[in-house]
Amino acid sequence: MKYIVVLGDGMADEPLAELGGKTPLEYAKIPNMDRLAREGGCGMLSTIPDRFEAGSDIANMSILGYAPEKYYTGRGPLEALSMGIDLAAEDVAYRCNLVTVKNEIMTDFSSGHISNAEGKELFASLQLEIPEVMVRAGVSYRNLLVVRGGNGVTSTPPHDIVEQAIAPYLPKGSDAELLLRCMDKSRAVFANHPVNRARIAAGRPPATQIWPWSGGHKPVFPMFGKKYGKTGGIISAVDLLNGIARCAGMEVITVPGATGYLDTDYEAKGKYALEAIRHLDFLYLHIEAPDEAGHLGSVEEKIRAIENVDMVVGMILDGFDGIVAVLPDHPTPIRVKTHTRDPVPFVVRGKGKDGTTVFSEKAAQTGMFGRKNAVEFLDFLFA
């Protein structure tokens, strides 16, 4: 038997007055997810364990069966693995956003979803001024900072503090003095940088500084093949997911045109998924766009992103006859523009039918599979 999980990042939400009391998932036209509900069964999944913040790192590790309590060390080291950076045991890797701060207020956690090329230029200039650490440009605003022989800090994701003063959320702890110095340097380097001059002239937000967060040491996971007795792969445009894959010994499938944003090539993702499952037992197809729309607080973009995910689900259903599951990793409600820890709905074709006719947060609550812990999800799927 072969298996495909389609993960619509942040797809779950709350009822919205502007949608007549429906969630974006209920409001969107999703004939293929609804078809899955009719042909299969639904349930709810708890993806964020107690004591952990609601994040894609924690949720996706859990869904793949890697208990964060045992294996999580931070988001940064997972992204470092995806970027091919070989961390020493004493290194601490931080996720490092390019952000826009105005008058000490976090106005944009992504600097207007700055391009890869622009980020690379900014980080090349910054590295010359902070040789005591390593910075590496990644995808768009998602970059990396490595402290050799670091000890970590308490940090806050920038997407959690949009439109808030940054002072209460600055790094605190062993590496804080160094990180704050690097942040100050980035303000000076970026202030009159050609990249930012061009962005301002074009009416786009400048990257005013870096924001390091979620640092940790190199993790060690059990290999996916040994854990489940199956070959596995991941399709994602996000370094975090690809880092989890590399740590678990899963195949990383790169899709041209996959951006990790609203403009990603959904059709290409579907095509590459169908090709990959020909030689794999299990494929995890991650689509970031609904989460990005939730962080932007855009109802229209979130609905559009969900409908595009549904199009990919349709491609899978038409071209694959194995077991298919669809779910979010966590909610990213429009109201709060960040992640929450509420359980998420899931639907599975190939493990029985329960009479559900639509896929939504509300409908899944009465599904045949009840409420499950995410760490047990693949065991349930493979059983």
Secondary structure by P-SEA (a helix, b strand, c coil): cbbbbbbcccccccccccccccccccccccaaaaaaaaaccccccccccccccccaaaaaaaaaccccccccccaaaaaaaaacccccccbbbbbccbbbbccccccccccccccaaaaaaaaaaaaaacccbbbbbccccccbbbbcccccccccccccccccccccccccccaaaaaaaaaaaaaaaacccaaaaaaaaacccccccccccccccbbbbcccccccccccccccccaaaaaaaaaabbbbbbbcccccccccaaaaaaaaaaaaaccccbbbbbbcaaaaaaaaccaaaaaaaaaaaaaaaaaaaaccccbbbbbbccccccccccccccbbbbbbcccccccccccccccccccccccccccaaaaaaac
